[in-house]
Amino acid sequence: MGGLSVIRQAAERVGLDLLGVTPPRGATAAQRRFEHWIALGRHGEMRYLERHAPAKTDAAAILPGCAAVIVVGLSYNRRPARASHPQALAAVQEADAARRSGRSAATGRIAMYAWGRDYHRVLRRKLRDLIEALARALPGQRFRWGTDATPLLETHFAARAGLGFQGKHTLLIHRRLGSWFVIGEVLTTAPLPATPPPQAAGARPRCGAACNHCRDVCPTGALDDEWRIDARRCISYLTIEHRGAIPVELRPLIGDWLFGCDLCQEVCPWNVRAAPARERDFIVDRAGPAIDLAEVLAIRDHEQMAARFAGTPLMRAGRRGLVRNACVVAANVRAHHLFGALRALTADRDPVVAEHARWACDRLRAAPERAGTAP
């Protein structure tokens, strides 16, 4: 256990919230489930997931000689804990009703993980510091760090390391942090003992059999009854990873989500009393919880995009994706005062942006009764 003690102490020093260790080989059932998900085409345009498939549950395919996977978690939770789940659910429903009724301002919502500094940068620094400490304590061993950019099936390895369980929204849930945390890992040739789950066999937490809040709240129906997600219908995928035109039938369902979506997490009972984040880079806003749509629609190139959002996850969408999303949100929140900006974008050099701007203009022309006089 000496090795584990060193790892835990090093993890605490670098500011990580969760830590566990698991063997380098995952379950065959998890591999088959992932491959079936790919065969169904539910990964959308994320072709890299197809290329990664052989290494999803085999860490040795990433680091030859890998003997253990150290999995860590870092909370980004900024929401105050509520006294009960019904109060949390009611708050989400009230906010959504206000947005649908047209009372929301002309802003686009940002998923909470993207409010502050890009978590890839934050985790990269912490994992490098962790590896430096481990290399001193375990000389002669090799290490390789990773985040969700590596092929590893992170939620599966994190669950096996005792960091939590997969919820019906497909995210990992921890008893204390809920699902508001990001995952990273260190692969090592050091033969470390696995950490057992913190709960006894008969008392392991899980989603309630009758709880379907995450599925019920999803506007696009991206979650099925087998605890799988269809990325092609997920608002987070559509506003971040998807590079082309958003399917017309899904655009109104995106609501005011400019980048990502938190609805399935906001209604999760396990998130009601989730502990708050301690990491300063997540607490200090960079993009923040909402952004003025006019500001986004005015972005003309990558340089302007970087000047405003460098160092945040929003750069992942690129200028095309973010402006495309802003067009959709402007139409959904009936932002008639932005009609001029949208009309100018109908001639944008990017055909995807131009098409979404035309769609937004058409939607605004057709809905004067909810926002005053038609332009």
C-alpha positions in Angstrom: 0.0 0.0 0.0 3.0 2.3 0.1 2.6 3.2 -3.5 -1.0 4.1 -3.0 -0.2 6.3 -0.1 2.3 8.2 -2.1 -0.2 8.6 -4.9 -2.9 9.9 -2.6 -0.6 12.4 -0.9 0.6 13.7 -4.3 -2.9 14.0 -5.6 -3.9 16.0 -2.6 -1.0 18.3 -3.0 -1.9 19.1 -6.6 -5.5 19.7 -5.8 -7.3 16.7 -7.2 -10.7 15.7 -5.6 -10.9 12.0 -6.5 -8.4 9.3 -7.0 -8.5 5.5 -7.7 -6.5 2.8 -9.3 -7.6 0.0 -11.5 -6.0 -2.7 -13.7 -5.2 -1.8 -17.3 -7.6 -4.2 -18.9 -11.3 -3.3 -18.9 -14.3 -5.6 -19.1 -15.1 -7.4 -22.3 -18.8 -6.5 -21.9 -17.9 -2.8 -21.9 -15.9 -3.1 -25.1 -18.7 -4.9 -26.8 -21.2 -2.3 -25.7 -19.1 0.5 -27.0 -18.6 -1.3 -30.4 -22.4 -1.9 -30.6 -22.9 1.9 -29.9 -20.5 2.7 -32.8 -22.3 0.2 -35.1 -25.5 2.0 -34.4 -23.9 5.2 -35.6 -24.8 7.0 -32.4 -21.4 8.7 -32.3 -22.4 11.0 -35.2 -19.4 12.6 -36.9 -16.9 11.7 -34.2 -15.0 9.4 -36.5 -12.0 9.3 -34.1 -14.1 7.1 -31.8 -14.1 4.5 -34.5 -10.3 4.7 -34.8 -10.0 4.5 -31.0 -12.3 1.5 -30.6 -9.5 -1.2 -30.2 -7.9 0.7 -27.4 -11.0 1.7 -25.4 -10.6 -1.0 -22.8 -6.9 -1.8 -23.2 -4.6 0.7 -21.6 -1.6 -1.3 -22.7 -2.4 -0.4 -26.3 -1.7 3.2 -25.3 1.3 2.6 -23.0 3.1 -0.7 -23.7 3.7 -2.5 -20.4 1.0 -0.6 -18.6 0.3 -2.3 -15.2 -2.2 0.1 -13.7 -4.4 3.1 -14.5 -4.6 5.9 -12.0 -8.0 7.7 -12.5 -8.6 11.2 -11.0 -11.6 13.5 -10.8 -11.8 17.3 -10.4 -15.0 19.1 -9.5 -16.2 22.1 -11.5 -19.5 22.5 -9.6 -20.6 26.2 -9.2 -24.2 25.6 -8.2 -25.4 26.1 -4.6 -26.6 22.9 -3.0 -30.4 22.8 -2.6 -32.3 21.3 0.3 -34.1 18.8 -1.7 -34.4 17.4 -5.2 -38.0 18.7 -5.8 -36.7 22.2 -5.2 -33.9 21.6 -7.7 -36.3 20.2 -10.3 -38.8 23.0 -9.8 -36.0 25.6 -10.3 -34.9 24.1 -13.6 -38.5 23.8 -14.8 -39.3 27.4 -13.9 -36.2 28.7 -15.7 -37.0 26.7 -18.8 -40.6 27.9 -18.8 -39.4 31.5 -18.5 -37.1 31.0 -21.5 -39.8 29.4 -23.6 -42.2 32.2 -22.8 -39.8 34.7 -24.3 -38.9 36.4 -21.0 -35.2 35.6 -21.3 -32.7 38.1 -22.4 -30.8 37.8 -25.7 -28.1 35.6 -24.2 -26.9 32.1 -24.9 -26.4 29.7 -22.0 -23.0 28.0 -21.5 -22.6 24.5 -20.0 -21.1 24.9 -16.5 -17.8 23.0 -17.3 -17.0 25.8 -19.8 -17.6 28.8 -17.5 -13.9 29.0 -16.5 -10.6 27.9 -17.9 -10.5 24.9 -20.3 -10.4 21.8 -18.1 -7.9 20.1 -20.5 -5.4 22.8 -19.5 -6.1 22.6 -15.8 -6.0 18.8 -15.7 -2.9 18.6 -17.9 -1.0 20.8 -15.4 -2.2 18.8 -12.4 -1.4 15.4 -14.1 2.0 16.5 -15.1 2.7 17.6 -11.5 1.3 14.3 -10.2 3.6 12.3 -12.6 6.7 14.3 -11.5 5.9 13.3 -7.9 5.3 9.7 -8.8 8.5 9.5 -10.9 10.5 10.6 -7.9 8.8 8.0 -5.6 8.7 5.2 -8.2 12.0 5.5 -10.1 12.4 3.4 -13.3 8.7 3.4 -14.1 7.0 5.0 -17.1 4.0 7.2 -17.0 1.6 8.7 -19.5 -1.2 11.2 -18.7 -4.4 11.7 -20.5 -7.9 13.3 -20.5 -10.8 12.7 -22.8 -8.6 13.2 -25.8 -7.1 9.7 -25.3 -8.8 6.5 -26.6 -9.4 5.1 -23.1 -13.1 4.5 -22.1 -12.7 6.9 -19.1 -16.1 6.4 -17.4 -15.6 2.6 -17.4 -12.1 2.8 -15.9 -13.2 5.5 -13.4 -16.1 3.3 -12.2 -13.8 0.3 -11.8 -11.4 2.5 -9.8 -14.2 3.4 -7.4 -14.8 7.0 -8.5 -18.6 6.4 -9.0 -21.2 4.7 -11.2 -22.6 5.4 -14.6 -25.9 7.3 -14.4 -28.8 7.1 -16.7 -27.5 10.2 -18.4 -24.4 8.2 -19.2 -22.1 10.4 -17.0 -20.3 9.1 -13.9 -21.9 9.9 -10.6 -20.0 10.2 -7.3 -21.8 10.2 -4.0 -20.2 13.5 -2.8 -19.5 15.3 -6.1 -22.6 14.2 -8.1 -21.7 14.3 -11.8 -20.2 17.7 -11.8 -16.6 16.6 -12.3 -14.1 15.9 -15.1 -11.9 12.9 -15.4 -8.2 12.4 -16.1 -5.9 9.4 -15.9 -2.3 8.4 -15.6 -1.2 5.2 -17.1 1.9 3.6 -15.5 4.1 0.5 -15.7 4.2 0.5 -11.9 2.3 -2.6 -10.5 0.0 -0.7 -8.2 -2.8 -2.5 -6.3 -6.4 -1.6 -7.3 -8.5 0.6 -5.0 -11.7 -1.1 -4.0 -15.0 0.7 -4.4 -15.7 2.9 -1.3 -19.1 1.2 -0.7 -19.7 -2.3 0.4 -21.1 -4.7 -2.2 -24.7 -4.5 -1.1 -24.8 -0.7 -0.6 -23.3 0.7 -3.8 -25.2 3.8 -5.0 -27.0 3.8 -8.3 -29.8 5.5 -10.1 -33.3 4.8 -8.7 -35.3 2.4 -10.8 -38.2 4.8 -11.1 -36.0 8.0 -11.6 -36.1 9.1 -15.2 -35.6 12.9 -14.7 -32.6 13.1 -17.0 -34.4 11.3 -19.9 -37.6 13.3 -19.4 -35.9 16.7 -19.4 -33.9 16.1 -22.5 -35.6 18.2 -25.3 -34.3 16.1 -28.1 -34.7 12.7 -26.7 -31.0 11.8 -26.8 -31.1 9.3 -23.9 -32.7 5.9 -24.3 -33.9 3.4 -21.7 -30.7 1.3 -21.9 -28.6 4.1 -20.4 -27.1 5.1 -23.7 -26.9 8.4 -25.5 -27.5 9.2 -29.2 -24.9 11.9 -29.8 -26.6 12.9 -33.0 -29.5 14.3 -30.9 -27.5 15.6 -27.9 -27.4 19.4 -27.6 -23.9 19.2 -26.3 -22.8 17.3 -29.4 -24.7 19.5 -31.8 -23.3 22.7 -30.4 -19.7 21.6 -29.9 -18.6 18.6 -31.8 -20.9 18.8 -34.8 -19.2 20.8 -37.6 -21.9 21.1 -40.2 -25.5 22.2 -40.3 -27.7 21.4 -37.3 -30.7 19.4 -38.5 -33.6 21.8 -39.0 -36.0 19.8 -36.9 -33.6 19.9 -33.9 -32.9 23.6 -34.0 -35.9 24.8 -32.1 -35.3 22.2 -29.4 -31.9 23.6 -28.6 -33.5 26.5 -26.9 -31.0 29.0 -25.6 -28.1 26.7 -25.3 -25.2 28.4 -27.0 -22.5 25.9 -26.0 -23.2 22.6 -24.4 -26.2 21.6 -22.2 -26.6 20.8 -18.5 -30.3 19.9 -18.4 -29.8 16.2 -17.6 -27.4 17.1 -14.8 -29.5 19.9 -13.4 -32.4 17.6 -12.7 -30.3 14.7 -11.3 -31.1 14.0 -7.6 -27.4 13.1 -7.0 -26.4 16.7 -7.9 -28.7 18.4 -5.3 -26.1 18.4 -2.6 -23.0 18.1 -4.7 -19.9 19.6 -3.1 -18.7 22.9 -4.7 -15.5 23.1 -6.8 -12.3 24.2 -5.1 -10.2 24.8 -8.2 -9.7 28.5 -8.8 -9.5 28.1 -12.6 -13.0 26.7 -12.5 -14.4 29.3 -10.1 -13.2 32.4 -11.9 -15.3 33.1 -15.0 -13.8 33.4 -18.4 -16.7 32.6 -20.7 -19.2 32.6 -17.8 -22.7 31.1 -17.6 -24.2 33.3 -20.4 -23.0 35.3 -23.3 -24.6 38.2 -25.2 -25.7 36.9 -28.6 -24.8 40.2 -30.2 -21.2 39.8 -29.1 -21.0 36.3 -30.7 -22.8 37.3 -34.0 -20.2 40.1 -34.4 -17.3 37.7 -34.5 -15.8 37.7 -38.0 -12.7 35.5 -37.8 -10.6 33.2 -35.7 -8.5 36.1 -34.3 -11.6 37.8 -32.9 -12.8 34.5 -31.5 -9.5 33.9 -29.8 -9.3 37.4 -28.5 -12.5 36.8 -26.5 -12.4 33.1 -25.7 -8.8 31.8 -25.8 -8.2 29.5 -22.9 -11.8 28.4 -22.7 -13.6 25.3 -24.0 -15.6 27.5 -26.4 -12.6 27.5 -28.8 -13.5 23.9 -29.5 -16.6 25.0 -31.5 -14.6 27.5 -33.6 -16.0 30.6 -35.1 -18.3 28.7 -37.4 -19.8 26.6 -34.7 -20.3 29.4 -32.1 -21.8 31.9 -34.6 -24.0 29.1 -36.1 -25.2 28.3 -32.6 -25.9 32.0 -31.9 -28.1 32.2 -35.0 -30.2 29.3 -33.7 -30.5 30.7 -30.2 -31.4 34.2 -31.5 -34.3 32.7 -33.3 -35.4 30.5 -30.4 -35.4 33.4 -27.9 -37.1 35.7 -30.4 -34.3 38.3 -30.4 -35.9 40.6 -33.0 -33.4 43.4 -32.2 -30.7 41.1 -33.7 -32.4 40.8 -37.0 -30.0 43.2 -38.7 -27.0 41.3 -37.5 -28.5 38.1 -38.7 -29.4 39.5 -42.0 -25.8 40.6 -42.5 -24.6 37.1 -41.8 -26.8 35.6 -44.6 -24.0 36.7 -46.9 -21.3 35.3 -44.6 -18.3 33.6 -46.4 -19.0 30.5 -44.3 -21.9 28.6 -46.0 -23.0 27.0 -42.7 -23.2 30.3 -40.9 -25.0 31.9 -43.8 -27.6 29.1 -43.9 -28.3 29.3 -40.2 -28.6 33.1 -40.4 -31.2 32.7 -43.2 -33.1 30.2 -41.1 -33.0 32.5 -38.1 -34.3 35.5 -40.1 -37.2 33.4 -41.5 -38.1 32.3 -37.9 -38.1 35.8 -36.7 -40.3 37.0 -39.5 -42.8 34.3 -38.8 -43.0 35.0 -35.0 -43.9 38.7 -34.6 -46.7 37.9 -32.1 -44.3 37.0 -29.4 -41.8 39.8 -29.8 -43.5 42.9 -31.2 -43.4 44.0 -34.8 -41.9 41.8 -37.5 -38.7 43.2 -39.1 
